[in-house]
């Protein structure tokens, strides 16, 4: 009687496909969460107010060199205004943060 070779029932080719599939399906099963494990919310008698955005920090940045002084105001990370004050007698002007357009005050009361 001749023994049957092992590869007739289980081949290396089927192992190559079966092992990664088991890993993928097992990982997907572990990644799922159940909705039954939730923490109870305390009951409150007051109506809930809508959440307000936290106040953003305001920064005033001054950069000065021999010929100009630049005052910049930032709220959060967004620049709100840029004022340029030349020291050589030229009039001060503002720079628009988004477009870079310069504006001068003609009549300053």
Phi and psi restraints in degrees (range 20) as a CNS / XPLOR table:
assign (resid 1 and name C) (resid 2 and name N)
       (resid 2 and name CA) (resid 2 and name C) 1.0 -99.8 20.0 2
assign (resid 2 and name N) (resid 2 and name CA)
       (resid 2 and name C) (resid 3 and name N) 1.0 132.1 20.0 2
assign (resid 2 and name C) (resid 3 and name N)
       (resid 3 and name CA) (resid 3 and name C) 1.0 -73.1 20.0 2
assign (resid 3 and name N) (resid 3 and name CA)
       (resid 3 and name C) (resid 4 and name N) 1.0 146.0 20.0 2
assign (resid 3 and name C) (resid 4 and name N)
       (resid 4 and name CA) (resid 4 and name C) 1.0 -80.4 20.0 2
assign (resid 4 and name N) (resid 4 and name CA)
       (resid 4 and name C) (resid 5 and name N) 1.0 136.6 20.0 2
assign (resid 4 and name C) (resid 5 and name N)
       (resid 5 and name CA) (resid 5 and name C) 1.0 -66.9 20.0 2
assign (resid 5 and name N) (resid 5 and name CA)
       (resid 5 and name C) (resid 6 and name N) 1.0 151.0 20.0 2
assign (resid 5 and name C) (resid 6 and name N)
       (resid 6 and name CA) (resid 6 and name C) 1.0 -67.9 20.0 2
assign (resid 6 and name N) (resid 6 and name CA)
       (resid 6 and name C) (resid 7 and name N) 1.0 -30.0 20.0 2
assign (resid 6 and name C) (resid 7 and name N)
       (resid 7 and name CA) (resid 7 and name C) 1.0 -72.6 20.0 2
assign (resid 7 and name N) (resid 7 and name CA)
       (resid 7 and name C) (resid 8 and name N) 1.0 -7.1 20.0 2
assign (resid 7 and name C) (resid 8 and name N)
       (resid 8 and name CA) (resid 8 and name C) 1.0 -75.4 20.0 2
assign (resid 8 and name N) (resid 8 and name CA)
       (resid 8 and name C) (resid 9 and name N) 1.0 -27.3 20.0 2
assign (resid 8 and name C) (resid 9 and name N)
       (resid 9 and name CA) (resid 9 and name C) 1.0 -101.1 20.0 2
assign (resid 9 and name N) (resid 9 and name CA)
       (resid 9 and name C) (resid 10 and name N) 1.0 -32.3 20.0 2
assign (resid 9 and name C) (resid 10 and name N)
       (resid 10 and name CA) (resid 10 and name C) 1.0 -139.5 20.0 2
assign (resid 10 and name N) (resid 10 and name CA)
       (resid 10 and name C) (resid 11 and name N) 1.0 114.4 20.0 2
assign (resid 10 and name C) (resid 11 and name N)
       (resid 11 and name CA) (resid 11 and name C) 1.0 -109.4 20.0 2
assign (resid 11 and name N) (resid 11 and name CA)
       (resid 11 and name C) (resid 12 and name N) 1.0 160.3 20.0 2
assign (resid 11 and name C) (resid 12 and name N)
       (resid 12 and name CA) (resid 12 and name C) 1.0 -65.1 20.0 2
assign (resid 12 and name N) (resid 12 and name CA)
       (resid 12 and name C) (resid 13 and name N) 1.0 -29.8 20.0 2
assign (resid 12 and name C) (resid 13 and name N)
       (resid 13 and name CA) (resid 13 and name C) 1.0 -64.9 20.0 2
assign (resid 13 and name N) (resid 13 and name CA)
       (resid 13 and name C) (resid 14 and name N) 1.0 -39.9 20.0 2
assign (resid 13 and name C) (resid 14 and name N)
       (resid 14 and name CA) (resid 14 and name C) 1.0 -70.6 20.0 2
assign (resid 14 and name N) (resid 14 and name CA)
       (resid 14 and name C) (resid 15 and name N) 1.0 -31.3 20.0 2
assign (resid 14 and name C) (resid 15 and name N)
       (resid 15 and name CA) (resid 15 and name C) 1.0 -67.9 20.0 2
assign (resid 15 and name N) (resid 15 and name CA)
       (resid 15 and name C) (resid 16 and name N) 1.0 -37.4 20.0 2
assign (resid 15 and name C) (resid 16 and name N)
       (resid 16 and name CA) (resid 16 and name C) 1.0 -62.2 20.0 2
assign (resid 16 and name N) (resid 16 and name CA)
       (resid 16 and name C) (resid 17 and name N) 1.0 -34.4 20.0 2
assign (resid 16 and name C) (resid 17 and name N)
       (resid 17 and name CA) (resid 17 and name C) 1.0 -86.1 20.0 2
assign (resid 17 and name N) (resid 17 and name CA)
       (resid 17 and name C) (resid 18 and name N) 1.0 -37.0 20.0 2
assign (resid 17 and name C) (resid 18 and name N)
       (resid 18 and name CA) (resid 18 and name C) 1.0 -73.5 20.0 2
assign (resid 18 and name N) (resid 18 and name CA)
       (resid 18 and name C) (resid 19 and name N) 1.0 -39.3 20.0 2
assign (resid 18 and name C) (resid 19 and name N)
       (resid 19 and name CA) (resid 19 and name C) 1.0 -64.5 20.0 2
assign (resid 19 and name N) (resid 19 and name CA)
       (resid 19 and name C) (resid 20 and name N) 1.0 -49.9 20.0 2
assign (resid 19 and name C) (resid 20 and name N)
       (resid 20 and name CA) (resid 20 and name C) 1.0 -63.6 20.0 2
assign (resid 20 and name N) (resid 20 and name CA)
       (resid 20 and name C) (resid 21 and name N) 1.0 -34.4 20.0 2
assign (resid 20 and name C) (resid 21 and name N)
       (resid 21 and name CA) (resid 21 and name C) 1.0 -65.5 20.0 2
assign (resid 21 and name N) (resid 21 and name CA)
       (resid 21 and name C) (resid 22 and name N) 1.0 -38.8 20.0 2
assign (resid 21 and name C) (resid 22 and name N)
       (resid 22 and name CA) (resid 22 and name C) 1.0 -65.1 20.0 2
assign (resid 22 and name N) (resid 22 and name CA)
       (resid 22 and name C) (resid 23 and name N) 1.0 -39.4 20.0 2
assign (resid 22 and name C) (resid 23 and name N)
       (resid 23 and name CA) (resid 23 and name C) 1.0 -64.7 20.0 2
assign (resid 23 and name N) (resid 23 and name CA)
       (resid 23 and name C) (resid 24 and name N) 1.0 -43.9 20.0 2
assign (resid 23 and name C) (resid 24 and name N)
       (resid 24 and name CA) (resid 24 and name C) 1.0 -64.6 20.0 2
assign (resid 24 and name N) (resid 24 and name CA)
       (resid 24 and name C) (resid 25 and name N) 1.0 -46.5 20.0 2
assign (resid 24 and name C) (resid 25 and name N)
       (resid 25 and name CA) (resid 25 and name C) 1.0 -68.9 20.0 2
assign (resid 25 and name N) (resid 25 and name CA)
       (resid 25 and name C) (resid 26 and name N) 1.0 -36.8 20.0 2
assign (resid 25 and name C) (resid 26 and name N)
       (resid 26 and name CA) (resid 26 and name C) 1.0 -67.9 20.0 2
assign (resid 26 and name N) (resid 26 and name CA)
       (resid 26 and name C) (resid 27 and name N) 1.0 -38.9 20.0 2
assign (resid 26 and name C) (resid 27 and name N)
       (resid 27 and name CA) (resid 27 and name C) 1.0 -66.7 20.0 2
assign (resid 27 and name N) (resid 27 and name CA)
       (resid 27 and name C) (resid 28 and name N) 1.0 -37.4 20.0 2
assign (resid 27 and name C) (resid 28 and name N)
       (resid 28 and name CA) (resid 28 and name C) 1.0 -68.3 20.0 2
assign (resid 28 and name N) (resid 28 and name CA)
       (resid 28 and name C) (resid 29 and name N) 1.0 -36.1 20.0 2
assign (resid 28 and name C) (resid 29 and name N)
       (resid 29 and name CA) (resid 29 and name C) 1.0 -68.7 20.0 2
assign (resid 29 and name N) (resid 29 and name CA)
       (resid 29 and name C) (resid 30 and name N) 1.0 -36.3 20.0 2
assign (resid 29 and name C) (resid 30 and name N)
       (resid 30 and name CA) (resid 30 and name C) 1.0 -72.7 20.0 2
assign (resid 30 and name N) (resid 30 and name CA)
       (resid 30 and name C) (resid 31 and name N) 1.0 -28.3 20.0 2
assign (resid 30 and name C) (resid 31 and name N)
       (resid 31 and name CA) (resid 31 and name C) 1.0 -76.7 20.0 2
assign (resid 31 and name N) (resid 31 and name CA)
       (resid 31 and name C) (resid 32 and name N) 1.0 -18.6 20.0 2
assign (resid 31 and name C) (resid 32 and name N)
       (resid 32 and name CA) (resid 32 and name C) 1.0 -73.7 20.0 2
assign (resid 32 and name N) (resid 32 and name CA)
       (resid 32 and name C) (resid 33 and name N) 1.0 142.1 20.0 2
assign (resid 32 and name C) (resid 33 and name N)
       (resid 33 and name CA) (resid 33 and name C) 1.0 -113.4 20.0 2
assign (resid 33 and name N) (resid 33 and name CA)
       (resid 33 and name C) (resid 34 and name N) 1.0 152.2 20.0 2
assign (resid 33 and name C) (resid 34 and name N)
       (resid 34 and name CA) (resid 34 and name C) 1.0 -97.9 20.0 2
assign (resid 34 and name N) (resid 34 and name CA)
       (resid 34 and name C) (resid 35 and name N) 1.0 146.5 20.0 2
assign (resid 34 and name C) (resid 35 and name N)
       (resid 35 and name CA) (resid 35 and name C) 1.0 -85.5 20.0 2
assign (resid 35 and name N) (resid 35 and name CA)
       (resid 35 and name C) (resid 36 and name N) 1.0 -5.4 20.0 2
assign (resid 35 and name C) (resid 36 and name N)
       (resid 36 and name CA) (resid 36 and name C) 1.0 -80.6 20.0 2
assign (resid 36 and name N) (resid 36 and name CA)
       (resid 36 and name C) (resid 37 and name N) 1.0 -16.2 20.0 2
assign (resid 36 and name C) (resid 37 and name N)
       (resid 37 and name CA) (resid 37 and name C) 1.0 -95.7 20.0 2
assign (resid 37 and name N) (resid 37 and name CA)
       (resid 37 and name C) (resid 38 and name N) 1.0 65.9 20.0 2
assign (resid 37 and name C) (resid 38 and name N)
       (resid 38 and name CA) (resid 38 and name C) 1.0 -111.6 20.0 2
assign (resid 38 and name N) (resid 38 and name CA)
       (resid 38 and name C) (resid 39 and name N) 1.0 151.8 20.0 2
assign (resid 38 and name C) (resid 39 and name N)
       (resid 39 and name CA) (resid 39 and name C) 1.0 -86.9 20.0 2
assign (resid 39 and name N) (resid 39 and name CA)
       (resid 39 and name C) (resid 40 and name N) 1.0 139.3 20.0 2
assign (resid 39 and name C) (resid 40 and name N)
       (resid 40 and name CA) (resid 40 and name C) 1.0 -72.2 20.0 2
assign (resid 40 and name N) (resid 40 and name CA)
       (resid 40 and name C) (resid 41 and name N) 1.0 142.0 20.0 2
assign (resid 40 and name C) (resid 41 and name N)
       (resid 41 and name CA) (resid 41 and name C) 1.0 -88.7 20.0 2
assign (resid 41 and name N) (resid 41 and name CA)
       (resid 41 and name C) (resid 42 and name N) 1.0 135.9 20.0 2
assign (resid 41 and name C) (resid 42 and name N)
       (resid 42 and name CA) (resid 42 and name C) 1.0 -68.9 20.0 2
assign (resid 42 and name N) (resid 42 and name CA)
       (resid 42 and name C) (resid 43 and name N) 1.0 139.4 20.0 2
assign (resid 42 and name C) (resid 43 and name N)
       (resid 43 and name CA) (resid 43 and name C) 1.0 -79.1 20.0 2
assign (resid 43 and name N) (resid 43 and name CA)
       (resid 43 and name C) (resid 44 and name N) 1.0 135.1 20.0 2
assign (resid 43 and name C) (resid 44 and name N)
       (resid 44 and name CA) (resid 44 and name C) 1.0 -123.9 20.0 2
assign (resid 44 and name N) (resid 44 and name CA)
       (resid 44 and name C) (resid 45 and name N) 1.0 145.0 20.0 2
assign (resid 44 and name C) (resid 45 and name N)
       (resid 45 and name CA) (resid 45 and name C) 1.0 -85.6 20.0 2
assign (resid 45 and name N) (resid 45 and name CA)
       (resid 45 and name C) (resid 46 and name N) 1.0 -20.0 20.0 2
assign (resid 45 and name C) (resid 46 and name N)
       (resid 46 and name CA) (resid 46 and name C) 1.0 -85.9 20.0 2
assign (resid 46 and name N) (resid 46 and name CA)
       (resid 46 and name C) (resid 47 and name N) 1.0 147.5 20.0 2
assign (resid 46 and name C) (resid 47 and name N)
       (resid 47 and name CA) (resid 47 and name C) 1.0 -69.0 20.0 2
assign (resid 47 and name N) (resid 47 and name CA)
       (resid 47 and name C) (resid 48 and name N) 1.0 147.7 20.0 2
assign (resid 47 and name C) (resid 48 and name N)
       (resid 48 and name CA) (resid 48 and name C) 1.0 -77.9 20.0 2
assign (resid 48 and name N) (resid 48 and name CA)
       (resid 48 and name C) (resid 49 and name N) 1.0 133.3 20.0 2
assign (resid 48 and name C) (resid 49 and name N)
       (resid 49 and name CA) (resid 49 and name C) 1.0 -89.9 20.0 2
assign (resid 49 and name N) (resid 49 and name CA)
       (resid 49 and name C) (resid 50 and name N) 1.0 148.9 20.0 2
assign (resid 49 and name C) (resid 50 and name N)
       (resid 50 and name CA) (resid 50 and name C) 1.0 -65.6 20.0 2
assign (resid 50 and name N) (resid 50 and name CA)
       (resid 50 and name C) (resid 51 and name N) 1.0 144.7 20.0 2
assign (resid 50 and name C) (resid 51 and name N)
       (resid 51 and name CA) (resid 51 and name C) 1.0 -70.8 20.0 2
assign (resid 51 and name N) (resid 51 and name CA)
       (resid 51 and name C) (resid 52 and name N) 1.0 135.8 20.0 2
assign (resid 51 and name C) (resid 52 and name N)
       (resid 52 and name CA) (resid 52 and name C) 1.0 -102.7 20.0 2
assign (resid 52 and name N) (resid 52 and name CA)
       (resid 52 and name C) (resid 53 and name N) 1.0 149.3 20.0 2
assign (resid 52 and name C) (resid 53 and name N)
       (resid 53 and name CA) (resid 53 and name C) 1.0 -68.5 20.0 2
assign (resid 53 and name N) (resid 53 and name CA)
       (resid 53 and name C) (resid 54 and name N) 1.0 139.8 20.0 2
assign (resid 53 and name C) (resid 54 and name N)
       (resid 54 and name CA) (resid 54 and name C) 1.0 -65.5 20.0 2
assign (resid 54 and name N) (resid 54 and name CA)
       (resid 54 and name C) (resid 55 and name N) 1.0 150.2 20.0 2
assign (resid 54 and name C) (resid 55 and name N)
       (resid 55 and name CA) (resid 55 and name C) 1.0 -64.9 20.0 2
assign (resid 55 and name N) (resid 55 and name CA)
       (resid 55 and name C) (resid 56 and name N) 1.0 137.4 20.0 2
assign (resid 55 and name C) (resid 56 and name N)
       (resid 56 and name CA) (resid 56 and name C) 1.0 -91.8 20.0 2
assign (resid 56 and name N) (resid 56 and name CA)
       (resid 56 and name C) (resid 57 and name N) 1.0 147.1 20.0 2
assign (resid 56 and name C) (resid 57 and name N)
       (resid 57 and name CA) (resid 57 and name C) 1.0 -71.0 20.0 2
assign (resid 57 and name N) (resid 57 and name CA)
       (resid 57 and name C) (resid 58 and name N) 1.0 138.6 20.0 2
assign (resid 57 and name C) (resid 58 and name N)
       (resid 58 and name CA) (resid 58 and name C) 1.0 -103.0 20.0 2
assign (resid 58 and name N) (resid 58 and name CA)
       (resid 58 and name C) (resid 59 and name N) 1.0 127.2 20.0 2
assign (resid 58 and name C) (resid 59 and name N)
       (resid 59 and name CA) (resid 59 and name C) 1.0 -114.9 20.0 2
assign (resid 59 and name N) (resid 59 and name CA)
       (resid 59 and name C) (resid 60 and name N) 1.0 136.0 20.0 2
assign (resid 59 and name C) (resid 60 and name N)
       (resid 60 and name CA) (resid 60 and name C) 1.0 -113.7 20.0 2
assign (resid 60 and name N) (resid 60 and name CA)
       (resid 60 and name C) (resid 61 and name N) 1.0 113.0 20.0 2
assign (resid 60 and name C) (resid 61 and name N)
       (resid 61 and name CA) (resid 61 and name C) 1.0 -109.8 20.0 2
assign (resid 61 and name N) (resid 61 and name CA)
       (resid 61 and name C) (resid 62 and name N) 1.0 127.6 20.0 2
assign (resid 61 and name C) (resid 62 and name N)
       (resid 62 and name CA) (resid 62 and name C) 1.0 -119.2 20.0 2
assign (resid 62 and name N) (resid 62 and name CA)
       (resid 62 and name C) (resid 63 and name N) 1.0 123.5 20.0 2
assign (resid 62 and name C) (resid 63 and name N)
       (resid 63 and name CA) (resid 63 and name C) 1.0 -118.9 20.0 2
assign (resid 63 and name N) (resid 63 and name CA)
       (resid 63 and name C) (resid 64 and name N) 1.0 125.2 20.0 2
assign (resid 63 and name C) (resid 64 and name N)
       (resid 64 and name CA) (resid 64 and name C) 1.0 -133.0 20.0 2
assign (resid 64 and name N) (resid 64 and name CA)
       (resid 64 and name C) (resid 65 and name N) 1.0 137.4 20.0 2
assign (resid 64 and name C) (resid 65 and name N)
       (resid 65 and name CA) (resid 65 and name C) 1.0 -132.7 20.0 2
assign (resid 65 and name N) (resid 65 and name CA)
       (resid 65 and name C) (resid 66 and name N) 1.0 -163.3 20.0 2
assign (resid 65 and name C) (resid 66 and name N)
       (resid 66 and name CA) (resid 66 and name C) 1.0 -68.9 20.0 2
assign (resid 66 and name N) (resid 66 and name CA)
       (resid 66 and name C) (resid 67 and name N) 1.0 -26.0 20.0 2
assign (resid 66 and name C) (resid 67 and name N)
       (resid 67 and name CA) (resid 67 and name C) 1.0 -112.8 20.0 2
assign (resid 67 and name N) (resid 67 and name CA)
       (resid 67 and name C) (resid 68 and name N) 1.0 -20.5 20.0 2
assign (resid 67 and name C) (resid 68 and name N)
       (resid 68 and name CA) (resid 68 and name C) 1.0 -144.2 20.0 2
assign (resid 68 and name N) (resid 68 and name CA)
       (resid 68 and name C) (resid 69 and name N) 1.0 160.5 20.0 2
assign (resid 68 and name C) (resid 69 and name N)
       (resid 69 and name CA) (resid 69 and name C) 1.0 -127.3 20.0 2
assign (resid 69 and name N) (resid 69 and name CA)
       (resid 69 and name C) (resid 70 and name N) 1.0 128.3 20.0 2
assign (resid 69 and name C) (resid 70 and name N)
       (resid 70 and name CA) (resid 70 and name C) 1.0 -115.9 20.0 2
assign (resid 70 and name N) (resid 70 and name CA)
       (resid 70 and name C) (resid 71 and name N) 1.0 122.7 20.0 2
assign (resid 70 and name C) (resid 71 and name N)
       (resid 71 and name CA) (resid 71 and name C) 1.0 -107.4 20.0 2
assign (resid 71 and name N) (resid 71 and name CA)
       (resid 71 and name C) (resid 72 and name N) 1.0 124.2 20.0 2
assign (resid 71 and name C) (resid 72 and name N)
       (resid 72 and name CA) (resid 72 and name C) 1.0 -123.9 20.0 2
assign (resid 72 and name N) (resid 72 and name CA)
       (resid 72 and name C) (resid 73 and name N) 1.0 137.3 20.0 2
assign (resid 72 and name C) (resid 73 and name N)
       (resid 73 and name CA) (resid 73 and name C) 1.0 -116.6 20.0 2
assign (resid 73 and name N) (resid 73 and name CA)
       (resid 73 and name C) (resid 74 and name N) 1.0 124.8 20.0 2
assign (resid 73 and name C) (resid 74 and name N)
       (resid 74 and name CA) (resid 74 and name C) 1.0 -120.5 20.0 2
assign (resid 74 and name N) (resid 74 and name CA)
       (resid 74 and name C) (resid 75 and name N) 1.0 137.3 20.0 2
assign (resid 74 and name C) (resid 75 and name N)
       (resid 75 and name CA) (resid 75 and name C) 1.0 -116.1 20.0 2
assign (resid 75 and name N) (resid 75 and name CA)
       (resid 75 and name C) (resid 76 and name N) 1.0 117.4 20.0 2
assign (resid 75 and name C) (resid 76 and name N)
       (resid 76 and name CA) (resid 76 and name C) 1.0 68.2 20.0 2
assign (resid 76 and name N) (resid 76 and name CA)
       (resid 76 and name C) (resid 77 and name N) 1.0 -120.4 20.0 2
assign (resid 76 and name C) (resid 77 and name N)
       (resid 77 and name CA) (resid 77 and name C) 1.0 -114.3 20.0 2
assign (resid 77 and name N) (resid 77 and name CA)
       (resid 77 and name C) (resid 78 and name N) 1.0 9.3 20.0 2
assign (resid 77 and name C) (resid 78 and name N)
       (resid 78 and name CA) (resid 78 and name C) 1.0 -103.3 20.0 2
assign (resid 78 and name N) (resid 78 and name CA)
       (resid 78 and name C) (resid 79 and name N) 1.0 128.8 20.0 2
assign (resid 78 and name C) (resid 79 and name N)
       (resid 79 and name CA) (resid 79 and name C) 1.0 -75.3 20.0 2
assign (resid 79 and name N) (resid 79 and name CA)
       (resid 79 and name C) (resid 80 and name N) 1.0 126.6 20.0 2
assign (resid 79 and name C) (resid 80 and name N)
       (resid 80 and name CA) (resid 80 and name C) 1.0 -98.4 20.0 2
assign (resid 80 and name N) (resid 80 and name CA)
       (resid 80 and name C) (resid 81 and name N) 1.0 -40.2 20.0 2
assign (resid 80 and name C) (resid 81 and name N)
       (resid 81 and name CA) (resid 81 and name C) 1.0 -150.6 20.0 2
assign (resid 81 and name N) (resid 81 and name CA)
       (resid 81 and name C) (resid 82 and name N) 1.0 150.7 20.0 2
assign (resid 81 and name C) (resid 82 and name N)
       (resid 82 and name CA) (resid 82 and name C) 1.0 -133.6 20.0 2
assign (resid 82 and name N) (resid 82 and name CA)
       (resid 82 and name C) (resid 83 and name N) 1.0 119.7 20.0 2
assign (resid 82 and name C) (resid 83 and name N)
       (resid 83 and name CA) (resid 83 and name C) 1.0 -113.4 20.0 2
assign (resid 83 and name N) (resid 83 and name CA)
       (resid 83 and name C) (resid 84 and name N) 1.0 130.9 20.0 2
assign (resid 83 and name C) (resid 84 and name N)
       (resid 84 and name CA) (resid 84 and name C) 1.0 -114.8 20.0 2
assign (resid 84 and name N) (resid 84 and name CA)
       (resid 84 and name C) (resid 85 and name N) 1.0 126.2 20.0 2
assign (resid 84 and name C) (resid 85 and name N)
       (resid 85 and name CA) (resid 85 and name C) 1.0 -119.8 20.0 2
assign (resid 85 and name N) (resid 85 and name CA)
       (resid 85 and name C) (resid 86 and name N) 1.0 98.2 20.0 2
assign (resid 85 and name C) (resid 86 and name N)
       (resid 86 and name CA) (resid 86 and name C) 1.0 -68.7 20.0 2
assign (resid 86 and name N) (resid 86 and name CA)
       (resid 86 and name C) (resid 87 and name N) 1.0 147.6 20.0 2
assign (resid 86 and name C) (resid 87 and name N)
       (resid 87 and name CA) (resid 87 and name C) 1.0 -96.9 20.0 2
assign (resid 87 and name N) (resid 87 and name CA)
       (resid 87 and name C) (resid 88 and name N) 1.0 -2.4 20.0 2
assign (resid 87 and name C) (resid 88 and name N)
       (resid 88 and name CA) (resid 88 and name C) 1.0 -96.1 20.0 2
assign (resid 88 and name N) (resid 88 and name CA)
       (resid 88 and name C) (resid 89 and name N) 1.0 21.6 20.0 2
assign (resid 88 and name C) (resid 89 and name N)
       (resid 89 and name CA) (resid 89 and name C) 1.0 91.2 20.0 2
assign (resid 89 and name N) (resid 89 and name CA)
       (resid 89 and name C) (resid 90 and name N) 1.0 -3.3 20.0 2
assign (resid 89 and name C) (resid 90 and name N)
       (resid 90 and name CA) (resid 90 and name C) 1.0 -75.7 20.0 2
assign (resid 90 and name N) (resid 90 and name CA)
       (resid 90 and name C) (resid 91 and name N) 1.0 154.7 20.0 2
assign (resid 90 and name C) (resid 91 and name N)
       (resid 91 and name CA) (resid 91 and name C) 1.0 -71.9 20.0 2
assign (resid 91 and name N) (resid 91 and name CA)
       (resid 91 and name C) (resid 92 and name N) 1.0 150.2 20.0 2
assign (resid 91 and name C) (resid 92 and name N)
       (resid 92 and name CA) (resid 92 and name C) 1.0 -72.5 20.0 2
assign (resid 92 and name N) (resid 92 and name CA)
       (resid 92 and name C) (resid 93 and name N) 1.0 154.3 20.0 2
assign (resid 92 and name C) (resid 93 and name N)
       (resid 93 and name CA) (resid 93 and name C) 1.0 -145.1 20.0 2
assign (resid 93 and name N) (resid 93 and name CA)
       (resid 93 and name C) (resid 94 and name N) 1.0 165.6 20.0 2
assign (resid 93 and name C) (resid 94 and name N)
       (resid 94 and name CA) (resid 94 and name C) 1.0 -112.6 20.0 2
assign (resid 94 and name N) (resid 94 and name CA)
       (resid 94 and name C) (resid 95 and name N) 1.0 147.4 20.0 2
assign (resid 94 and name C) (resid 95 and name N)
       (resid 95 and name CA) (resid 95 and name C) 1.0 -114.4 20.0 2
assign (resid 95 and name N) (resid 95 and name CA)
       (resid 95 and name C) (resid 96 and name N) 1.0 126.9 20.0 2
assign (resid 95 and name C) (resid 96 and name N)
       (resid 96 and name CA) (resid 96 and name C) 1.0 -69.0 20.0 2
assign (resid 96 and name N) (resid 96 and name CA)
       (resid 96 and name C) (resid 97 and name N) 1.0 127.3 20.0 2
assign (resid 96 and name C) (resid 97 and name N)
       (resid 97 and name CA) (resid 97 and name C) 1.0 -61.7 20.0 2
assign (resid 97 and name N) (resid 97 and name CA)
       (resid 97 and name C) (resid 98 and name N) 1.0 -37.3 20.0 2
assign (resid 97 and name C) (resid 98 and name N)
       (resid 98 and name CA) (resid 98 and name C) 1.0 -86.9 20.0 2
assign (resid 98 and name N) (resid 98 and name CA)
       (resid 98 and name C) (resid 99 and name N) 1.0 -40.7 20.0 2
assign (resid 98 and name C) (resid 99 and name N)
       (resid 99 and name CA) (resid 99 and name C) 1.0 -98.0 20.0 2
assign (resid 99 and name N) (resid 99 and name CA)
       (resid 99 and name C) (resid 100 and name N) 1.0 -21.6 20.0 2
assign (resid 99 and name C) (resid 100 and name N)
       (resid 100 and name CA) (resid 100 and name C) 1.0 82.1 20.0 2
assign (resid 100 and name N) (resid 100 and name CA)
       (resid 100 and name C) (resid 101 and name N) 1.0 7.8 20.0 2
assign (resid 100 and name C) (resid 101 and name N)
       (resid 101 and name CA) (resid 101 and name C) 1.0 -72.6 20.0 2
assign (resid 101 and name N) (resid 101 and name CA)
       (resid 101 and name C) (resid 102 and name N) 1.0 137.3 20.0 2
assign (resid 101 and name C) (resid 102 and name N)
       (resid 102 and name CA) (resid 102 and name C) 1.0 -98.2 20.0 2
assign (resid 102 and name N) (resid 102 and name CA)
       (resid 102 and name C) (resid 103 and name N) 1.0 139.8 20.0 2
assign (resid 102 and name C) (resid 103 and name N)
       (resid 103 and name CA) (resid 103 and name C) 1.0 -133.5 20.0 2
assign (resid 103 and name N) (resid 103 and name CA)
       (resid 103 and name C) (resid 104 and name N) 1.0 140.6 20.0 2
assign (resid 103 and name C) (resid 104 and name N)
       (resid 104 and name CA) (resid 104 and name C) 1.0 -114.4 20.0 2
assign (resid 104 and name N) (resid 104 and name CA)
       (resid 104 and name C) (resid 105 and name N) 1.0 147.4 20.0 2
assign (resid 104 and name C) (resid 105 and name N)
       (resid 105 and name CA) (resid 105 and name C) 1.0 -84.0 20.0 2
assign (resid 105 and name N) (resid 105 and name CA)
       (resid 105 and name C) (resid 106 and name N) 1.0 124.9 20.0 2
assign (resid 105 and name C) (resid 106 and name N)
       (resid 106 and name CA) (resid 106 and name C) 1.0 -83.9 20.0 2
assign (resid 106 and name N) (resid 106 and name CA)
       (resid 106 and name C) (resid 107 and name N) 1.0 -50.4 20.0 2
assign (resid 106 and name C) (resid 107 and name N)
       (resid 107 and name CA) (resid 107 and name C) 1.0 -115.1 20.0 2
assign (resid 107 and name N) (resid 107 and name CA)
       (resid 107 and name C) (resid 108 and name N) 1.0 109.1 20.0 2
assign (resid 107 and name C) (resid 108 and name N)
       (resid 108 and name CA) (resid 108 and name C) 1.0 -102.3 20.0 2
assign (resid 108 and name N) (resid 108 and name CA)
       (resid 108 and name C) (resid 109 and name N) 1.0 102.2 20.0 2
